[in-house]
Amino acid sequence: MKALLNQRNGVILLLLIAILFPLLVDNQYYNQVMILAFIWTIAVYGLNIVGGYTGQLSLAHAGFFAVGAYALGLLTVNGGLNFWLAFVLAIVITAGLGLVVGLVALRTKEHFFAIYTLIVGYIIYLVIYNWDSLTNGVRGLIGIPEPGSIGPLTFESMTSQYYLVLFFLVLTIFVVRRIIQSLTGRTFIAIRNSEDLAQTIGIPTMKVKLLSFVVSTAFAGLAGALYASFIRFIGPDIGYTTIVFDMLMYLIVGGIGTLAGPLVGTLLVVWITQSLQFLEDYRMIIFGPILVLLVIYYPRGIVGAYLEWKMNRTLKRTKQKSHVNHQKQQAEEG
């Protein structure tokens, strides 16, 4: 039983459930909700890299999400580019903008960094909203093409798009895991724990923070491009500042600075929100207090609380084992 519950088998089980979901649930609405949840999860993973692992609270990620979506839309609709070429360029453009913003934003610290990035996100929204000749302003972009075929693989149905988004989500988790377990990921965590100490031991903090910021914006651009190709209509609202607070809520509920947190938090909040849709605006009366209690009693989120419980249990067992061994040793000596 213990072997069945280990981490590797748990991941395989979750992956099997995700693969079988559209085959077992014959409901297009549920599949659509799951696709959107996966897309937001990718964006939240990006936010977790810079916010959770590096300790820099960026509030511009809704803007970067919108840049990825609009870059794909403009390159395909107005530019007539091949979908996958535009898809890659959308991620590169978003990461490039992240590099420019990061060079300035990361010279500020703590709440000044958060305020600066919040302003950057709002400026991106205003540019999209007001640059009518490029973005169509409030009318938005329509007619964004669906993902182009890759050999025999086509993405015309919702089921095929589900698997495409699932592929990118699994790829995102794999890449984030490799980053966090690498030396680069360790430097992210070192800066989060103490930037001054990290500087003392020779870590180029500005360079590492910039790398973290650019990688996180690349994931936001990826999520935005996937969103545009799935919805096929985008408006400036996707870049509004309230969107980034939704992302933060997903991250806080799941567990900031944990690998599984973005996945758990986003799926849980999205499905709870959908379940309470019948209450319309009053659903926040129920959901709000739940969120507040969660933040008060589990500040590291659901996954963080589980990891803490697991660590305490291991420490308790180690102490008990040490105590038993000590008693045995005393009995033998006595």
C-alpha positions as CSV (number, residue, x, y, z in Angstrom):
1,M,0.0,0.0,0.0
2,K,2.9,2.3,0.9
3,A,4.5,1.6,-2.5
4,L,1.2,2.6,-4.3
5,L,1.2,5.9,-2.5
6,N,4.7,7.0,-3.3
7,Q,5.4,10.2,-5.3
8,R,6.2,8.6,-8.6
9,N,3.0,6.4,-8.6
10,G,1.0,9.4,-7.6
11,V,2.3,11.4,-10.5
12,I,1.5,8.6,-12.9
13,L,-2.0,8.2,-11.5
14,L,-2.7,12.0,-11.9
15,L,-1.3,11.9,-15.5
16,L,-3.6,8.9,-16.3
17,I,-6.6,10.7,-14.9
18,A,-5.7,13.8,-17.0
19,I,-5.3,11.7,-20.1
20,L,-8.6,9.8,-19.6
21,F,-10.6,12.9,-18.5
22,P,-12.1,13.8,-21.9
23,L,-12.8,10.2,-22.7
24,L,-14.6,9.6,-19.4
25,V,-16.4,13.0,-19.2
26,D,-18.6,13.4,-22.3
27,N,-19.3,17.1,-21.6
28,Q,-17.8,19.8,-23.7
29,Y,-18.3,22.4,-21.0
30,Y,-16.2,20.5,-18.5
31,N,-13.5,19.9,-21.0
32,Q,-13.5,23.7,-21.8
33,V,-13.1,24.5,-18.1
34,M,-10.3,22.0,-17.8
35,I,-8.4,23.5,-20.8
36,L,-8.7,27.0,-19.4
37,A,-7.6,25.8,-16.0
38,F,-4.5,24.1,-17.6
39,I,-3.7,27.4,-19.5
40,W,-3.9,29.5,-16.3
41,T,-1.8,26.9,-14.5
42,I,1.0,27.4,-17.0
43,A,0.9,31.2,-16.3
44,V,0.9,30.6,-12.5
45,Y,3.9,28.3,-12.8
46,G,5.7,31.3,-14.4
47,L,4.6,33.6,-11.5
48,N,5.8,31.0,-9.0
49,I,9.3,31.0,-10.4
50,V,9.8,34.7,-9.8
51,G,7.5,35.1,-6.8
52,G,7.7,31.7,-5.1
53,Y,11.3,30.7,-5.7
54,T,13.1,34.0,-6.2
55,G,11.0,36.1,-3.8
56,Q,10.2,38.9,-6.2
57,L,6.4,39.7,-6.3
58,S,5.6,40.6,-9.9
59,L,2.2,42.1,-10.6
60,A,2.8,42.6,-14.3
61,H,2.2,39.0,-15.4
62,A,-1.4,39.6,-16.6
63,G,0.2,42.1,-19.0
64,F,2.8,39.6,-20.2
65,F,0.0,37.1,-20.6
66,A,-1.8,39.6,-22.8
67,V,1.3,40.3,-24.8
68,G,1.7,36.6,-25.6
69,A,-1.9,36.4,-26.7
70,Y,-1.8,39.6,-28.8
71,A,1.5,38.7,-30.3
72,L,0.1,35.4,-31.6
73,G,-3.1,37.1,-32.8
74,L,-1.4,40.0,-34.6
75,L,1.3,37.8,-36.2
76,T,-1.3,35.3,-37.6
77,V,-4.3,37.6,-38.3
78,N,-2.5,40.7,-39.6
79,G,0.9,39.2,-40.4
80,G,-0.4,36.0,-42.0
81,L,2.4,34.0,-40.4
82,N,2.4,30.2,-40.0
83,F,0.7,29.4,-36.7
84,W,3.6,27.6,-35.1
85,L,6.2,30.2,-36.2
86,A,3.9,32.9,-34.7
87,F,3.5,30.8,-31.6
88,V,7.3,30.6,-31.0
89,L,7.7,34.3,-31.8
90,A,4.9,35.2,-29.3
91,I,6.9,33.5,-26.5
92,V,10.2,35.2,-27.7
93,I,8.5,38.6,-27.9
94,T,7.0,38.3,-24.4
95,A,10.4,37.1,-23.0
96,G,12.1,40.0,-24.8
97,L,9.7,42.5,-23.2
98,G,10.3,40.8,-19.9
99,L,14.0,41.3,-20.3
100,V,13.6,45.1,-20.9
101,V,11.1,45.5,-18.0
102,G,13.2,43.4,-15.7
103,L,16.4,45.4,-16.4
104,V,14.6,48.4,-14.8
105,A,12.2,46.8,-12.4
106,L,14.8,44.6,-10.6
107,R,16.7,47.7,-9.6
108,T,13.9,48.2,-7.1
109,K,13.2,45.9,-4.1
110,E,10.3,44.5,-2.1
111,H,7.1,46.6,-2.3
112,F,8.7,49.1,-4.7
113,F,9.2,46.2,-7.1
114,A,5.6,45.1,-6.7
115,I,4.3,48.6,-7.3
116,Y,6.5,49.2,-10.3
117,T,5.5,45.9,-12.0
118,L,1.8,46.7,-11.2
119,I,2.2,50.0,-13.1
120,V,4.0,48.2,-15.9
121,G,1.1,45.7,-16.2
122,Y,-1.4,48.6,-16.2
123,I,0.5,50.4,-18.9
124,I,0.5,47.3,-21.1
125,Y,-3.3,47.1,-20.6
126,L,-3.6,50.8,-21.6
127,V,-1.4,50.4,-24.7
128,I,-3.6,47.4,-25.9
129,Y,-6.8,49.3,-25.1
130,N,-5.8,52.6,-26.7
131,W,-3.6,51.6,-29.7
132,D,-6.6,51.1,-31.9
133,S,-4.8,50.9,-35.2
134,L,-2.7,47.9,-34.0
135,T,-4.8,46.0,-31.5
136,N,-8.4,47.1,-32.6
137,G,-8.7,48.6,-29.1
138,V,-11.9,47.6,-27.2
139,R,-13.1,45.7,-30.3
140,G,-10.3,43.2,-29.8
141,L,-8.9,40.7,-32.3
142,I,-11.2,38.1,-33.9
143,G,-10.4,35.2,-36.3
144,I,-7.3,33.9,-34.5
145,P,-6.6,30.6,-36.2
146,E,-6.6,27.3,-34.3
147,P,-3.3,25.5,-33.9
148,G,-1.9,24.3,-37.2
149,S,-1.5,20.6,-37.9
150,I,1.7,18.8,-37.1
151,G,2.1,15.9,-39.6
152,P,-0.9,13.7,-39.0
153,L,-1.9,15.5,-35.8
154,T,-4.7,18.1,-36.2
155,F,-6.2,20.3,-33.5
156,E,-9.6,21.1,-34.8
157,S,-11.7,19.4,-32.1
158,M,-11.8,20.4,-28.4
159,T,-10.5,17.0,-27.4
160,S,-7.4,17.4,-29.5
161,Q,-6.8,20.9,-28.1
162,Y,-7.2,19.5,-24.6
163,Y,-4.4,17.1,-25.3
164,L,-2.3,19.9,-26.8
165,V,-2.7,22.1,-23.8
166,L,-2.1,19.1,-21.5
167,F,1.2,18.4,-23.3
168,F,2.4,22.0,-22.8
169,L,1.3,21.8,-19.1
170,V,3.3,18.6,-18.5
171,L,6.3,20.2,-20.4
172,T,6.0,23.3,-18.2
173,I,6.0,21.2,-15.0
174,F,9.0,19.1,-16.2
175,V,11.0,22.3,-17.2
176,V,10.2,24.1,-13.9
177,R,11.2,21.0,-11.9
178,R,14.5,20.7,-13.7
179,I,15.2,24.4,-13.2
180,I,14.4,24.2,-9.5
181,Q,16.5,21.1,-9.0
182,S,19.5,22.7,-10.9
183,L,22.2,25.0,-9.5
184,T,20.3,27.9,-11.1
185,G,17.2,27.0,-9.1
186,R,19.2,26.8,-5.9
187,T,20.5,30.3,-6.5
188,F,16.8,31.5,-7.0
189,I,16.0,30.0,-3.5
190,A,19.2,31.5,-2.0
191,I,18.2,35.0,-3.2
192,R,14.6,34.5,-1.8
193,N,16.0,33.4,1.6
194,S,18.5,36.3,1.9
195,E,19.7,38.4,-1.0
196,D,22.5,40.0,1.1
197,L,23.8,36.6,2.1
198,A,23.6,35.4,-1.5
199,Q,25.7,38.4,-2.6
200,T,28.2,37.6,0.1
201,I,28.8,34.1,-1.2
202,G,29.3,35.4,-4.7
203,I,26.0,34.9,-6.4
204,P,25.4,37.6,-9.1
205,T,22.0,38.4,-7.7
206,M,20.9,40.9,-10.4
207,K,21.8,38.5,-13.2
208,V,20.0,35.6,-11.5
209,K,16.9,37.6,-10.7
210,L,16.7,38.9,-14.3
211,L,17.0,35.3,-15.6
212,S,14.2,34.2,-13.2
213,F,12.0,37.2,-14.4
214,V,12.6,36.5,-18.1
215,V,11.8,32.7,-17.7
216,S,8.6,33.6,-15.8
217,T,7.5,36.0,-18.5
218,A,8.2,33.3,-21.2
219,F,5.7,31.0,-19.4
220,A,3.2,33.9,-19.2
221,G,3.7,34.4,-23.0
222,L,3.2,30.6,-23.6
223,A,0.0,30.6,-21.6
224,G,-1.3,33.7,-23.4
225,A,-0.6,32.2,-26.9
226,L,-2.4,29.0,-25.9
227,Y,-5.3,31.1,-24.6
228,A,-5.6,33.1,-27.9
229,S,-5.4,29.9,-30.0
230,F,-8.1,28.3,-27.9
231,I,-10.6,31.2,-27.5
232,R,-9.8,32.6,-30.9
233,F,-11.0,36.0,-29.8
234,I,-9.2,38.3,-27.4
235,G,-9.9,41.7,-25.9
236,P,-7.9,44.1,-23.7
237,D,-9.6,42.7,-20.6
238,I,-7.2,39.7,-20.5
239,G,-4.4,42.1,-19.6
240,Y,-6.3,44.0,-16.9
241,T,-4.6,44.2,-13.5
242,T,-7.3,42.1,-11.7
243,I,-6.2,39.1,-13.7
244,V,-2.9,39.0,-11.9
245,F,-4.6,39.0,-8.6
246,D,-6.5,35.9,-9.7
247,M,-3.2,34.3,-10.6
248,L,-1.9,35.2,-7.1
249,M,-4.9,33.7,-5.5
250,Y,-4.4,30.4,-7.4
251,L,-0.7,30.4,-6.2
252,I,-1.4,31.3,-2.6
253,V,-4.2,28.6,-2.3
254,G,-2.0,25.9,-3.9
255,G,1.2,26.8,-2.2
256,I,3.7,29.5,-3.1
257,G,7.2,28.3,-3.7
258,T,6.1,24.6,-4.1
259,L,6.2,22.6,-7.3
260,A,2.7,21.2,-7.1
261,G,1.1,24.4,-5.7
262,P,0.2,26.1,-9.0
263,L,-1.5,23.0,-10.3
264,V,-3.4,22.2,-7.1
265,G,-4.4,25.9,-6.5
266,T,-5.5,26.7,-10.0
267,L,-7.6,23.5,-10.5
268,L,-9.2,23.8,-7.1
269,V,-10.1,27.5,-7.3
270,V,-11.3,27.2,-10.9
271,W,-13.6,24.3,-10.2
272,I,-14.9,25.8,-6.9
273,T,-15.6,29.0,-8.8
274,Q,-17.4,27.2,-11.5
275,S,-19.4,25.2,-9.0
276,L,-20.6,28.4,-7.3
277,Q,-21.5,30.1,-10.6
278,F,-25.3,29.8,-9.8
279,L,-24.7,32.3,-6.9
280,E,-23.4,34.9,-9.4
281,D,-21.7,37.8,-7.6
282,Y,-22.7,36.4,-4.2
283,R,-20.4,33.4,-4.6
284,M,-17.5,35.6,-3.1
285,I,-19.5,35.7,0.2
286,I,-18.7,32.0,0.5
287,F,-15.4,31.8,-1.3
288,G,-13.9,35.0,0.3
289,P,-14.0,33.7,4.0
290,I,-12.6,30.3,2.9
291,L,-9.7,32.0,1.2
292,V,-9.1,34.3,4.2
293,L,-9.1,31.3,6.6
294,L,-6.8,29.4,4.4
295,V,-4.3,32.3,4.3
296,I,-4.4,32.7,8.1
297,Y,-4.0,29.1,9.1
298,Y,-2.1,27.8,6.0
299,P,0.1,30.7,4.8
300,R,2.1,28.3,2.6
301,G,-1.0,27.0,0.9
302,I,-2.4,23.5,0.7
303,V,0.7,21.9,-0.7
304,G,2.9,23.8,1.7
305,A,0.8,22.7,4.6
306,Y,1.1,19.0,3.5
307,L,4.9,19.3,3.1
308,E,5.1,20.8,6.6
309,W,3.0,18.0,8.1
310,K,5.1,15.4,6.3
311,M,8.3,16.9,7.6
312,N,7.0,17.1,11.2
313,R,5.9,13.5,11.0
314,T,9.3,12.4,9.8
315,L,11.0,14.4,12.6
316,K,8.7,12.9,15.2
317,R,9.4,9.3,13.9
318,T,13.1,10.0,13.9
319,K,13.0,11.3,17.5
320,Q,10.9,8.2,18.6
321,K,13.3,5.9,16.9
322,S,16.3,7.7,18.5
323,H,14.6,7.5,21.9
324,V,13.9,3.7,21.6
325,N,17.5,3.1,20.5
326,H,18.7,5.1,23.5
327,Q,16.5,3.1,25.9
328,K,17.8,-0.2,24.4
329,Q,21.4,1.0,24.8
330,Q,20.8,1.9,28.5
331,A,19.1,-1.5,29.1
332,E,22.1,-3.3,27.6
333,E,24.6,-1.3,29.6
334,G,22.5,-1.8,32.8
